[in-house]
């Protein structure tokens, strides 16, 4: 799969997680919905500046838009990405607290 299509798939994935239409994302990025559609289908290459705007609008890192093969099995686990996005919105202290709670919870169930 070519890089443009992989990035487009990731844009669509994160846009859908945020509950945005292509037009809504385009408005935030100051472009057109048809352009976002072409990006998502891998029909259009994206400039780095635009990619940064898209990542900012989706509240993710630019790096998240590049498909990592080691995480392919997680793409069908929507709830995992929802947890990741929820955690991203928290302070570092709250993230660490949540991690400690989960660690303790899974230690007890593993016995």
C-alpha positions as CSV (number, residue, x, y, z in Angstrom):
1,X,0.0,0.0,0.0
2,X,1.4,3.4,-0.9
3,X,2.1,5.9,1.8
4,X,-0.5,8.4,0.6
5,X,-3.2,5.8,1.0
6,X,-1.9,4.7,4.4
7,X,-1.9,8.3,5.6
8,X,-5.4,8.8,4.1
9,X,-6.7,5.8,5.9
10,X,-5.3,7.1,9.2
11,X,-6.9,10.6,8.6
12,X,-10.2,8.9,8.0
13,X,-9.8,6.7,11.1
14,X,-9.1,9.6,13.4
15,X,-11.6,11.9,11.8
16,X,-14.3,9.2,12.4
17,X,-13.2,8.8,16.0
18,X,-13.7,12.5,16.5
19,X,-17.1,12.3,14.9
20,X,-16.2,14.8,12.2
21,X,-17.3,15.0,8.6
22,X,-14.9,15.7,5.9
23,X,-16.4,19.1,5.5
24,X,-16.0,19.8,9.3
25,X,-12.4,18.8,9.2
26,X,-11.8,20.8,6.1
27,X,-13.3,23.9,7.7
28,X,-10.9,23.7,10.7
29,X,-7.9,23.1,8.3
30,X,-9.0,25.9,6.0
31,X,-9.5,23.7,2.9
32,X,-12.3,21.9,1.1
33,X,-14.1,18.7,2.0
34,X,-13.3,17.3,-1.5
35,X,-9.6,17.8,-0.8
36,X,-10.0,15.8,2.5
37,X,-11.8,13.1,0.6
38,X,-9.0,12.9,-2.0
39,X,-6.4,12.7,0.8
40,X,-8.4,9.9,2.5
41,X,-8.6,7.9,-0.7
42,X,-4.8,8.4,-1.3
43,X,-5.5,10.3,-4.5
44,X,-3.8,13.4,-3.4
45,X,-0.4,14.0,-1.8
46,X,-0.5,16.2,1.3
47,X,1.9,19.1,2.1
48,X,3.6,18.8,5.5
49,X,2.0,22.1,6.7
50,X,-1.4,20.7,5.8
51,X,-0.6,17.4,7.5
52,X,0.3,19.3,10.7
53,X,-3.0,21.3,10.5
54,X,-4.9,18.0,10.1
55,X,-3.1,16.4,13.1
56,X,-3.8,19.5,15.2
57,X,-7.4,19.5,14.3
58,X,-7.7,15.8,15.2
59,X,-5.7,16.4,18.4
60,X,-3.1,13.8,17.5
61,X,0.6,13.7,16.7
62,X,1.6,13.9,13.0
63,X,3.3,10.5,13.6
64,X,0.0,8.9,14.4
65,X,-1.0,9.5,10.7
66,X,1.6,7.0,9.5
67,X,0.5,3.5,9.6
68,X,2.7,1.3,11.8
69,X,2.5,-2.4,10.8
70,X,3.1,-3.5,14.4
71,X,-0.2,-1.9,15.3
72,X,-2.2,-3.3,12.4
73,X,-4.0,-5.8,14.6
74,X,-5.3,-2.9,16.7
75,X,-7.0,-1.1,13.9
76,X,-10.2,-3.2,14.3
77,X,-10.3,-2.5,18.1
78,X,-12.1,0.8,18.1
79,X,-12.3,0.9,21.9
80,X,-8.5,0.8,22.2
81,X,-8.2,3.9,20.1
82,X,-11.0,5.6,22.2
83,X,-9.0,4.8,25.3
84,X,-5.8,6.2,23.7
85,X,-7.6,9.4,22.8
86,X,-9.2,9.7,26.2
87,X,-5.8,9.3,27.8
88,X,-4.2,11.9,25.5
89,X,-6.7,14.5,26.8
90,X,-5.6,13.9,30.4
91,X,-2.8,15.5,32.3
92,X,0.4,13.6,32.8
93,X,-0.5,13.0,36.5
94,X,-3.9,11.6,35.6
95,X,-2.4,9.4,32.9
96,X,0.1,8.0,35.4
97,X,-2.7,7.5,37.9
98,X,-4.8,5.6,35.4
99,X,-1.9,3.4,34.4
100,X,-1.3,2.5,38.0
101,X,-5.0,1.6,38.5
102,X,-5.0,-0.6,35.4
103,X,-1.7,-2.2,36.4
104,X,-3.1,-3.1,39.8
105,X,-6.4,-4.3,38.4
106,X,-4.7,-6.6,35.9
107,X,-2.3,-8.0,38.5
108,X,-5.2,-9.1,40.6
109,X,-7.1,-10.8,37.7
110,X,-3.9,-12.5,36.5
111,X,-3.6,-14.6,39.6
